[in-house]
Amino acid sequence: MKKQLQLSICIFVSIAPLIYLASIWHGMPLTVPTHFDLQGVPNDYTSKGALWIINGGMAGLGIGLFLLFRNLHRIDPKRNGKQPSSTFDRLAIGTPIFLSAINLVTILAADNVISVNKILFPLLGLLFAFLGNIMYSIKPNYFAGIRLPWTLADDSNWRATHRLAGWIWFTGGLLLVLSSFLLPSRFMGSVMLSLIGLMVGIPSIYSFLYFKRHQGQL
């Protein structure tokens, strides 16, 4: 019963932006921005009908990720036969919520209600912080986390890498939120890319060095 309720909530949250899009449809301009540069300036426009494809795809992705994380123990060889993880339950619930929020932001930006970079960067920062907060407890799997040959082959490498990555992603997410309020919009694209580079690069290098050290090659 609980799983069915969570699925129902996930579906509603995922399609809520589409319901909103339908409610404002007739008042929207015929041509809307669908792509923005790193400064949040629109650089591509298309017919507003494309919003149904873009936002419908995002809604479908959110529902699909919910189902994936809720059933990971059934389809992932590394989780096969193991008890479902509460961490994947949190991912299953949190990921569609953030995707739906991003979906709503793109609709509001297309309708010229908000400036996309005023909302999108803080939202992405919160997403990174959320992922960082649970990353330390993600069990080895082939779908989520720092999936490298060394982490997948060695559970101790996986645990050490994700402890470090959790701290880095949480801190990076908060820095992105803080920067979005303190820095001019024109800098935020570069800040985000730099933080993502550090959040991905540092744990990856650490994982490789961990592997080398335990192989006696360092």
C-alpha positions in Angstrom: 0.0 0.0 0.0 2.8 2.4 0.9 4.6 1.7 -2.4 1.4 2.3 -4.4 0.8 5.6 -2.5 4.4 6.7 -3.2 4.0 5.9 -6.9 0.8 7.8 -7.1 2.5 10.8 -5.4 5.4 10.5 -7.8 3.1 10.5 -10.8 1.2 13.5 -9.6 4.3 15.5 -8.8 5.8 14.6 -12.2 2.8 15.6 -14.2 2.0 18.7 -12.1 4.1 21.0 -14.4 2.1 19.6 -17.4 -1.1 20.5 -15.7 0.2 24.0 -15.1 1.3 24.2 -18.7 -2.2 23.3 -19.9 -3.7 25.9 -17.6 -1.6 28.8 -19.1 -1.4 27.4 -22.7 -3.7 29.9 -24.4 -1.9 32.9 -22.9 1.6 31.8 -23.9 3.3 33.3 -27.0 3.5 31.1 -30.1 7.3 31.1 -30.0 9.0 30.4 -26.7 12.7 30.0 -25.6 13.7 26.4 -25.0 17.4 26.7 -24.6 19.5 29.1 -22.5 23.2 29.9 -22.4 25.3 29.8 -19.2 24.2 33.3 -18.3 20.5 32.4 -18.6 20.0 34.3 -21.8 17.7 32.5 -24.4 19.7 31.4 -27.4 17.1 29.1 -29.1 13.4 29.4 -29.8 10.8 27.1 -31.0 7.0 26.6 -31.2 5.4 26.4 -27.9 4.1 23.0 -28.9 7.6 21.6 -28.4 7.1 22.2 -24.6 4.9 19.2 -24.5 7.7 17.0 -25.8 10.4 18.5 -23.6 8.4 18.7 -20.4 6.6 15.4 -21.1 9.9 13.7 -21.5 11.2 15.2 -18.2 8.0 13.9 -16.5 8.5 10.5 -17.9 12.1 10.5 -16.8 11.1 11.3 -13.3 8.6 8.5 -13.1 11.1 6.1 -14.8 13.8 6.9 -12.3 11.4 6.4 -9.4 10.6 2.9 -10.7 14.3 2.2 -11.4 15.4 3.1 -7.9 12.5 1.3 -6.2 13.3 -1.9 -8.1 17.1 -1.7 -8.3 17.5 -4.8 -6.1 15.6 -6.8 -8.7 17.6 -5.8 -11.8 21.1 -4.8 -10.7 23.5 -7.8 -10.4 25.2 -6.1 -7.5 21.9 -5.7 -5.6 20.3 -9.0 -6.7 19.0 -11.0 -3.8 19.8 -8.2 -1.3 17.3 -6.2 0.8 16.0 -3.0 -0.8 18.0 0.0 0.4 16.4 3.0 2.2 18.9 5.2 0.3 17.5 4.2 -3.0 14.0 4.8 -1.6 15.1 8.4 -0.9 16.6 8.7 -4.3 13.4 7.4 -5.8 11.4 10.1 -4.0 13.8 13.0 -4.2 14.9 12.7 -7.9 11.4 13.1 -9.4 10.7 16.1 -7.1 13.8 18.0 -8.3 13.1 17.1 -11.9 9.6 18.3 -11.6 10.8 21.6 -10.1 13.2 22.0 -13.0 10.4 21.2 -15.4 8.3 24.0 -13.8 11.2 26.5 -14.0 11.6 25.9 -17.7 7.8 26.5 -18.3 7.9 29.7 -16.2 11.0 30.9 -18.1 9.4 30.1 -21.4 6.4 32.1 -20.4 8.7 35.0 -19.3 7.5 34.8 -15.7 10.9 34.4 -14.2 14.6 34.6 -15.2 15.8 31.0 -15.5 19.2 31.6 -13.9 17.6 33.2 -10.7 15.9 29.9 -9.9 17.8 27.2 -11.8 21.2 27.5 -10.1 19.9 27.5 -6.5 17.7 24.5 -7.5 20.6 22.6 -8.9 22.7 23.5 -5.8 20.0 22.0 -3.6 20.0 18.9 -5.8 23.7 18.4 -5.5 23.5 18.9 -1.7 20.7 16.4 -1.5 22.7 13.8 -3.5 25.8 14.5 -1.4 23.8 14.1 1.8 22.9 10.5 0.9 25.9 9.5 -1.2 27.9 8.1 1.7 25.2 5.5 2.2 24.7 4.4 -1.4 25.5 0.7 -1.7 27.5 -0.7 -4.6 25.4 -0.8 -7.8 25.6 -0.2 -11.6 23.2 2.7 -11.8 23.9 5.4 -9.2 27.0 6.8 -7.6 30.7 7.0 -8.6 30.7 4.0 -11.0 34.3 3.4 -12.0 36.1 0.2 -12.6 37.9 0.5 -9.2 34.8 1.3 -7.2 32.7 -1.4 -8.8 35.5 -4.1 -8.3 36.2 -3.3 -4.6 33.5 -2.5 -2.0 36.0 -0.8 0.3 37.1 1.5 -2.6 33.4 2.2 -3.2 32.7 3.1 0.5 35.8 5.3 0.8 35.2 7.1 -2.5 31.5 7.8 -1.6 32.3 9.1 1.9 34.6 11.7 0.3 32.2 12.4 -2.6 29.3 12.9 -0.2 31.1 15.6 1.6 32.3 17.3 -1.6 28.9 17.2 -3.3 27.1 18.5 -0.3 29.6 21.4 0.1 29.6 22.0 -3.6 25.8 22.2 -3.7 25.7 24.7 -0.8 28.4 26.8 -2.5 26.4 26.9 -5.7 23.3 28.1 -3.8 25.3 30.7 -1.9 27.1 31.9 -5.1 23.8 32.3 -6.9 22.7 34.9 -4.4 26.1 36.7 -4.0 27.6 36.7 -7.6 26.3 38.4 -10.7 24.4 36.1 -13.1 27.1 36.2 -15.8 29.5 34.3 -13.5 27.2 31.6 -12.5 27.6 29.3 -15.5 31.4 29.2 -15.0 31.0 28.7 -11.2 28.6 25.7 -11.8 30.9 24.1 -14.3 33.9 24.5 -12.1 32.1 23.0 -9.1 30.8 20.1 -11.2 34.4 19.5 -12.4 35.6 19.4 -8.8 32.8 17.2 -7.6 33.4 14.6 -10.3 37.1 14.9 -10.7 38.3 14.8 -7.0 36.4 11.6 -6.1 37.4 9.9 -9.4 41.1 10.7 -8.8 40.9 9.6 -5.2 39.3 6.3 -6.2 42.1 5.6 -8.7 44.8 6.5 -6.2 43.1 4.3 -3.6 43.1 1.4 -6.1 46.8 2.0 -6.9 47.8 2.2 -3.2 46.0 -1.0 -2.3 47.6 -2.7 -5.3 51.0 -1.7 -3.9 51.8 0.5 -6.8 52.1 3.7 -4.8 
